[in-house]
Amino acid sequence: MDSIEEKFLKLGAEFAPGQEVRQKTKEVELRGEKISGTPVDFSHGDVDAFEPIPGSLDVFIEGVHLGGKQAYTEYRGSKIIREKVAEKLSDFMGTTINPDLNFIITPGTQGALFLAMGSIVSRRDKVAIVVPDYFANRKLVEFFEGEVVPIQMDYFKSDSAAGLDLTQLEDSFKAGVKLFLFSNPNNPTGVIYSEDEIWRIAELAQQYGVTVIVDELYSRQIFEGRAFTHLCAENIVDPENVITIMGPSKTESLSGYRLGVAFGSAKIIDRMEKLQAIVSLRAGGYSQAVMKSWFSEPEGWMEERIAQHQAIRDDLISKLRAAGGFEVRATEAGSYLFPRIPDLGVPINEFVKILRLQAGVTVTPGTEFGPQYIDSFRINFSQNHKEAVDAIDRVIQVVEAYRNEHVR
């Protein structure tokens, strides 16, 4: 049986965000000189580009001053903080969250995802995941030795839906899928599932008794007033078969505090608490205090944050479309773009190394989100505006240098 380290390497750590130093680059041959410019890491957001929720550091320090009372909370999180956050989330998502029965604070949303998967998935269980979707979804299924059942999403099919293949989803449920896992908004494309798609997912899950985990990390950062339907607010599916994951790390710029939450099935949350007690005991005690600032931002703060990101999105899309050869669907929520790029003379995994070495720009290859995405890469545009635009210019320049001659 593979060791933890061997599993980690097999799961493609070389191209995961933040792991680029693992890439083997000695064999890379560059065409032309290096292009100067401020290095930009599009593999994740720039935590220095946007200020966190005002007062969040002060609340953290207050938690520190409480000492052990804040450091050693219950395994599922401080009761006082759970009550405050559960009330805010209930109002935001149109559901009822019981802070004592079906709610847990976790070490980041990644921690919530791990705990949920570890509480549900056993060896050989069939797990349906969307392709493309967050790379950790597939890797977690493989790590827990489940069976990945890919469900295709044609995100260029329509601009009013995510494009999920609902027939394929139902067929997978008929074939014995135990769990369906997806992100909404989608990561890496930034598309939102339509109300009809969410309703159909709920209906199918109820009909076939399938558990659903939905990651709604970016559900506050919605562009152009688009409608967003929370799965947990639909009364079609048994609430004991749904887990929703959420957190303040992205839009609210609180990544470093490692905070996330999960709520839904009381049975699954109970198992998640038991697993958390084994793995990490609890989310960081002092960090939990920061959640008091979540959903309590000053008036207009969130609207301004969304407008700032939309301005960056618009400039990057304009640049890519003007360059020719790129195909990109406008992000509807979140901070991701997933453009298709022109036919290149090098594989996508080679290209991302070249781009980093030649232009100082880091992107995540599309193959991290599905093996067929050899013509795409993901960028997180939560960056300094000017530096992001300059970096896209360099990306376009490098793409042009490596395009196949027959497509010029």
Buried (B, 14 or more C-beta within 10 A) or exposed (E): EEEEEEBBEEBBBBBBBEEBEEBEEEEBEBEEEEBEBEEBBBBBBBEEBBEBBEBBEEBBEBBEEBEEEBBEBBBBBBEBBBBBBBEBBBEBBEBEBBBEEBBBBBBBBBBBBBBBBBBBBEEEBBBBBBBBBBBBBBBBBBBBBBBBBBBBBEBEEEEEBBBBBBEBBBBBBEEEBBBBBBBBBBBBBBBBBBEEBBBBBBBBBBEBEBBBBBBBBBBBBBBEEEEBBBBBBBEBBEBEBBBBBBBBBBBBBBBEBBBBBBBBBBEBBBBBBBBBEEEBEBBBBBBBBBBBBBBBBEEEBBEEBBEBBBEBBEBBBEBBBEBEBBEBBBBBBBBBBBBBBBEBBBEBBBBBBBBBBBBBBBBBBBBBBBEEBBBBBBBBBBBBBEBBBBBBBBBBBBBEBBBEEEEE
